[in-house]
Amino acid sequence: MKVTGGATLHAPVSAVWAALNDPAVLVQSIPGCERLTATGQDAYELTVTAGVGTITGTYTGQIALTDQQPPTALTLRASGAGTPG
């Protein structure tokens, strides 16, 4: 799955940075994300349900927030695996 897009946020940079580092906000921001559990500093396990049409699956994976340059940039790296249903 490839997630692309963009958004213009009308909020102070510090508020956006805090939100991007908040697991409760991340779980709402990742399409299909059902669960996000911290496993370490800036590292999480996740469960995502995704699909195309009637073929959907539940996938588990990891997310890491890397290359952080507060408060202007970070890289969100994700990997996952699962069996479509």
C-alpha distance (Angstrom), angle and dihedral (degrees) to the residues before:
residue distance angle dihedral
M1 . . .
K2 3.77 . .
V3 3.79 119.5 .
T4 3.79 115.6 -159.3
G5 3.75 136.3 162.4
G6 3.72 143.0 91.9
A7 3.75 142.6 -118.5
T8 3.77 138.2 -164.3
L9 3.77 111.3 -135.2
H10 3.77 120.7 -157.4
A11 3.79 98.3 -154.5
P12 3.78 137.9 97.5
V13 3.81 114.1 -79.4
S14 3.81 90.9 -118.9
A15 3.82 91.4 55.8
V16 3.81 92.3 49.0
W17 3.81 91.4 48.1
A18 3.79 91.2 50.6
A19 3.81 90.7 49.0
L20 3.81 92.8 50.9
N21 3.79 88.9 54.3
D22 3.82 94.5 47.3
P23 3.84 114.3 95.9
A24 3.82 91.1 -151.9
V25 3.82 89.7 58.7
L26 3.81 93.8 42.1
V27 3.82 92.7 54.3
Q28 3.82 88.6 55.2
S29 3.81 92.4 46.0
I30 3.81 99.5 51.8
P31 3.82 111.4 81.0
G32 3.81 111.0 -113.9
C33 3.80 94.2 1.2
E34 3.80 110.9 154.0
R35 3.79 101.4 170.1
L36 3.79 137.7 16.7
T37 3.79 119.7 -175.4
A38 3.80 125.2 -177.2
T39 3.81 113.7 -120.7
G40 3.79 98.1 172.5
Q41 3.79 143.6 -32.3
D42 3.83 105.6 -26.1
A43 3.82 91.1 -15.4
Y44 3.80 128.0 113.6
E45 3.79 143.2 175.6
L46 3.79 115.0 -136.2
T47 3.78 142.3 -170.6
V48 3.80 117.5 -150.2
T49 3.79 131.6 -178.4
A50 3.78 113.2 -154.2
G51 3.74 138.8 154.3
V52 3.76 151.3 145.4
G53 3.79 117.7 -109.9
T54 3.79 110.8 -41.6
I55 3.81 94.1 -15.6
T56 3.78 109.2 90.8
G57 3.75 134.2 157.3
T58 3.75 142.2 -175.8
Y59 3.76 116.4 -122.7
T60 3.77 133.5 -170.8
G61 3.75 124.8 -154.1
Q62 3.74 150.4 134.5
I63 3.79 134.2 -89.8
A64 3.78 126.7 -162.8
L65 3.80 128.3 -174.5
T66 3.81 104.5 -142.9
D67 3.80 141.1 164.8
Q68 3.79 90.2 35.8
Q69 3.79 117.2 -172.4
P70 3.82 102.5 176.2
P71 2.93 125.3 -112.2
T72 3.81 100.4 1.4
A73 3.81 112.0 43.4
L74 3.78 146.8 18.6
T75 3.78 137.6 156.8
L76 3.79 120.7 -126.7
R77 3.80 109.0 -153.3
A78 3.80 117.8 -168.1
S79 3.78 135.2 -179.5
G80 3.76 131.0 174.2
A81 3.78 148.3 162.9
G82 3.77 137.8 -162.9
T83 3.76 146.7 131.3
P84 3.81 119.0 -88.8
G85 3.81 114.1 -129.0
